[in-house]
Amino acid sequence: MLEVGGEAIPIVPAKAGNVRLYAQLADQIAKQIVAGQYKVGDRLPSERELSQAFEVSRPTIREAIIALELDGLVEVRVGSGVYVRSQKRQTGKPTMLGVGPFELLEARRAIEGEACALAAERMTDEDCATLERLLVEMVEAGDDVPTAERADWQFHLAIARITRNSAMASAVEALWEARFASPQQQLLADKAHDAGVVPRVGEHRAILDALRTRNPKAAKTAMRLHITRVLDEIVVATEVREAALLSERMQARRRMFHLE
């Protein structure tokens, strides 16, 4: 049970299955809001409390909150917490949910790391030139974030195709397609852009330099470091920043994703 405004709110722990954990959690909280168990203006319990009550990780809580934001049910107030904004969904029904943004980044880190290692073994000078051209596009984009992100996307897909392994390339393409199709990812991207998270040329340069050495281990490490940094910055960009819990919460997230 959680207490909100002196009232006990029943909690059903989320369970693994065909429905994503964060979607189960978002649906349960949404039903409580619509039923009036949380009133407009009520502050939701902290991520720590929700994590313990639902027996899920804090990134899962974060993904659920993003889904609730998309439904227009809650708003995140930086420095304060998450508050009920409405007891009616914007569209009258739940937003279609895709792969959670944090689990998507975890999958990318694992799969694209391996793709980069395989690409290092099969690189040609022509491949190097292709990646160099995309890197130049990123540089020339400057403050044009959409153009830089398109070059970033093409850079990652090019590496997957350099593996000359159609299954590997298809897997990486599917992860990026899931990213583009996800409404949660779009909201997350907006938050990240507001926080100054943009493609970093230096990290992509490090990946290309490692690929040029034809060293699979170095290439894999460079790719994993890059995506780990993205994950770390996304965690920070979506942090509610409840002051009393900030330090402990950030350390827990970094441990969860092996960021320290």
Summary of the structure (lengths in Angstrom):
residues: 260
radius of gyration: 20.2
end to end distance: 32.7
largest distance: 67.2
contacts: 823
relative contact order: 0.13
helix: 65%
strand: 6%
